[in-house]
């Protein structure tokens, strides 16, 4: 055989064998894709608002230590919150708290009154209302056993002596007002340190002008007592008016004549 043909044949066989080996050899795996790094989160814009640094009770004289600045999301800041101002703390120092504040609760200007000579009770009264003090038994016999506390709701009941004989006296009672808010017992405007009862010789009630006239007149003509109401009754209202020498009691929109004084 021609040597050239032999050489060509050998080269062809070698090439075919190399191709078979390449086909049978394992293919290299492709590298795993690398996840792109997530962009850093964008911080929400914030500002500082004025808050109570600890619990502030109704009637407390506010000092600079009672107020502090706290970071707050701008999207949650309302018009009633006080935003950072270097002059605000000095401005509000010496104010009196009109409501209770929890630690960290935003301070609201309308919940503070300022002025050493400002009357506290007149400041906490809603517009159009009056504060009237009535005499109660210090032992609690006319105030639910002494368990009536400031901010409770009560009914005001008048008891008068009827036309009985000397041997058998008679008494009549009537409900003058319903669902009245108690502002203070004695000079206490709130329950102190969770005390269950408070002793005082007077109870100060929150009344409208007509109710104030009714209570003042009733106190001169009989004994007033307070009947404690359930907290669930707070949404109900009562009203009393004086007309033609009689007490007209209006309950739930129904007017009834309570009799002549």
TASUL-V339532 format. One record per residue. N is the residue number from 0. RES is the residue in three letters. OMEGA is omega in degrees with one decimal (* if undefined). BURIAL is 1 if it has 16 or more other C-alpha atoms within 10 Angstrom, else 0. Layout:
n = [N,N]
res = [RES,RES]
omega = [OMEGA,OMEGA]
burial = [BURIAL,BURIAL]
This chain:
n = [0,1,2,3,4,5,6,7,8,9,10,11,12,13,14,15,16,17,18,19,20,21,22,23,24,25,26,27,28,29,30,31,32,33,34,35,36,37,38,39,40,41,42,43,44,45,46,47,48,49,50,51,52,53,54,55,56,57,58,59,60,61,62,63,64,65,66,67,68,69,70,71,72,73,74,75,76,77,78,79,80,81,82,83,84,85,86,87,88,89,90,91,92,93,94,95,96,97,98,99,100,101,102,103,104,105,106,107,108,109,110,111,112,113,114,115,116,117,118,119,120,121,122,123,124,125,126,127,128,129,130,131,132,133,134,135,136,137,138,139,140,141,142,143,144,145,146,147,148,149,150,151,152,153,154,155,156,157,158,159,160,161,162,163,164,165,166,167,168,169,170,171,172,173,174,175,176,177,178,179,180,181,182,183,184,185,186,187,188,189,190,191,192,193,194,195,196,197,198,199,200,201,202,203,204,205,206,207,208,209,210,211,212,213,214,215,216,217,218,219,220,221,222,223,224,225,226,227,228,229,230,231,232,233,234,235,236,237,238,239,240,241,242,243,244,245,246,247,248,249,250,251,252,253,254,255,256,257,258,259,260]
res = [UNK,UNK,UNK,UNK,UNK,UNK,UNK,UNK,UNK,UNK,UNK,UNK,UNK,UNK,UNK,UNK,UNK,UNK,UNK,UNK,UNK,UNK,UNK,UNK,UNK,UNK,UNK,UNK,UNK,UNK,UNK,UNK,UNK,UNK,UNK,UNK,UNK,UNK,UNK,UNK,UNK,UNK,UNK,UNK,UNK,UNK,UNK,UNK,UNK,UNK,UNK,UNK,UNK,UNK,UNK,UNK,UNK,UNK,UNK,UNK,UNK,UNK,UNK,UNK,UNK,UNK,UNK,UNK,UNK,UNK,UNK,UNK,UNK,UNK,UNK,UNK,UNK,UNK,UNK,UNK,UNK,UNK,UNK,UNK,UNK,UNK,UNK,UNK,UNK,UNK,UNK,UNK,UNK,UNK,UNK,UNK,UNK,UNK,UNK,UNK,UNK,UNK,UNK,UNK,UNK,UNK,UNK,UNK,UNK,UNK,UNK,UNK,UNK,UNK,UNK,UNK,UNK,UNK,UNK,UNK,UNK,UNK,UNK,UNK,UNK,UNK,UNK,UNK,UNK,UNK,UNK,UNK,UNK,UNK,UNK,UNK,UNK,UNK,UNK,UNK,UNK,UNK,UNK,UNK,UNK,UNK,UNK,UNK,UNK,UNK,UNK,UNK,UNK,UNK,UNK,UNK,UNK,UNK,UNK,UNK,UNK,UNK,UNK,UNK,UNK,UNK,UNK,UNK,UNK,UNK,UNK,UNK,UNK,UNK,UNK,UNK,UNK,UNK,UNK,UNK,UNK,UNK,UNK,UNK,UNK,UNK,UNK,UNK,UNK,UNK,UNK,UNK,UNK,UNK,UNK,UNK,UNK,UNK,UNK,UNK,UNK,UNK,UNK,UNK,UNK,UNK,UNK,UNK,UNK,UNK,UNK,UNK,UNK,UNK,UNK,UNK,UNK,UNK,UNK,UNK,UNK,UNK,UNK,UNK,UNK,UNK,UNK,UNK,UNK,UNK,UNK,UNK,UNK,UNK,UNK,UNK,UNK,UNK,UNK,UNK,UNK,UNK,UNK,UNK,UNK,UNK,UNK,UNK,UNK,UNK,UNK,UNK,UNK,UNK,UNK,UNK,UNK,UNK,UNK,UNK,UNK]
omega = [-179.7,-179.0,-179.2,179.3,178.3,-179.1,179.7,-179.9,-179.9,-180.0,179.7,178.5,179.8,179.7,179.0,178.7,178.1,179.0,178.7,-179.9,178.2,-179.2,-177.7,-178.2,-179.9,-179.7,176.9,178.9,178.6,179.2,179.4,179.8,179.4,-178.9,179.1,-179.2,179.3,179.0,-180.0,-179.6,179.4,-178.4,177.6,179.7,-178.0,173.8,178.5,177.4,-178.0,-180.0,173.5,-178.6,175.5,-176.6,176.5,-178.6,177.5,178.7,-178.2,172.6,-172.1,175.7,179.9,179.9,-179.6,-174.6,178.3,-178.9,-179.4,179.0,-174.3,177.4,-178.1,-178.3,-177.5,-179.8,179.2,-178.5,-178.7,179.8,-179.6,-179.7,-169.0,176.2,-175.3,-176.3,-170.8,-176.9,178.7,-179.2,-175.4,177.2,-176.4,176.1,177.3,-179.5,178.0,179.3,174.0,175.1,172.8,177.0,-179.7,-179.5,178.8,177.8,177.0,-177.2,-176.5,178.6,176.4,172.2,-174.3,175.7,-177.6,-177.6,-178.9,178.0,-175.8,-175.7,178.3,-179.5,-177.5,178.7,173.5,179.8,178.0,-177.6,-179.1,174.2,-177.9,179.1,174.9,179.9,176.6,178.9,-179.1,178.8,175.0,-177.1,177.5,-179.4,175.9,177.2,-179.7,-178.3,174.6,-177.2,173.8,-178.9,171.4,175.7,-175.9,165.3,178.2,-176.8,177.4,175.7,-179.5,178.6,-179.0,-178.4,178.8,178.5,179.3,-178.5,-176.8,178.7,178.6,180.0,177.1,177.3,178.6,176.3,-179.2,-176.0,176.5,173.8,-180.0,178.8,175.9,179.9,-175.7,169.4,-169.6,175.5,179.6,-178.9,177.4,177.0,-172.6,175.4,176.7,179.9,-175.1,-179.0,174.5,-179.3,177.3,-179.5,178.9,171.4,179.5,-174.6,176.1,-173.0,170.3,-174.5,-179.4,177.4,179.5,178.2,-179.1,-177.4,-179.2,177.3,-177.7,-179.6,177.8,-173.8,-179.8,178.9,178.9,177.3,179.3,175.7,-176.0,-179.8,174.4,176.4,-179.2,179.7,-172.4,-178.3,179.7,-178.2,175.1,-178.3,179.2,176.3,176.1,179.6,175.3,176.9,179.7,174.6,178.4,-179.1,-179.8,179.8,176.5,175.9,-179.2,-176.8,177.6,179.2,-177.7,176.6,-177.5,177.7,*]
burial = [0,0,0,0,0,0,0,0,0,0,0,0,0,0,0,0,0,0,0,0,0,0,0,0,0,0,0,0,0,0,0,0,0,0,0,0,0,0,0,0,0,0,0,0,0,0,0,1,1,1,1,1,1,0,0,1,1,1,1,0,1,1,0,0,0,1,1,1,1,1,0,1,0,0,0,0,1,0,0,0,1,1,1,1,0,0,0,0,1,0,0,1,1,1,1,1,1,1,0,0,1,0,0,1,1,1,1,0,0,0,1,1,1,1,0,0,0,0,0,1,0,0,0,1,0,0,0,0,1,1,1,1,1,1,1,1,1,1,0,1,0,1,1,1,1,1,0,1,1,1,1,1,1,1,1,1,1,1,1,1,0,0,0,0,0,0,0,0,0,0,0,0,0,0,1,1,1,1,1,1,1,1,1,1,1,1,0,1,1,1,1,0,0,0,0,0,0,1,1,1,0,1,1,1,1,1,1,1,0,0,1,1,0,1,1,0,0,1,1,0,0,0,1,1,1,1,1,1,1,0,0,0,0,0,0,0,0,1,1,1,1,0,0,0,0,0,1,1,1,1,0,0,0,0,0,0,0,0,0,0,0]
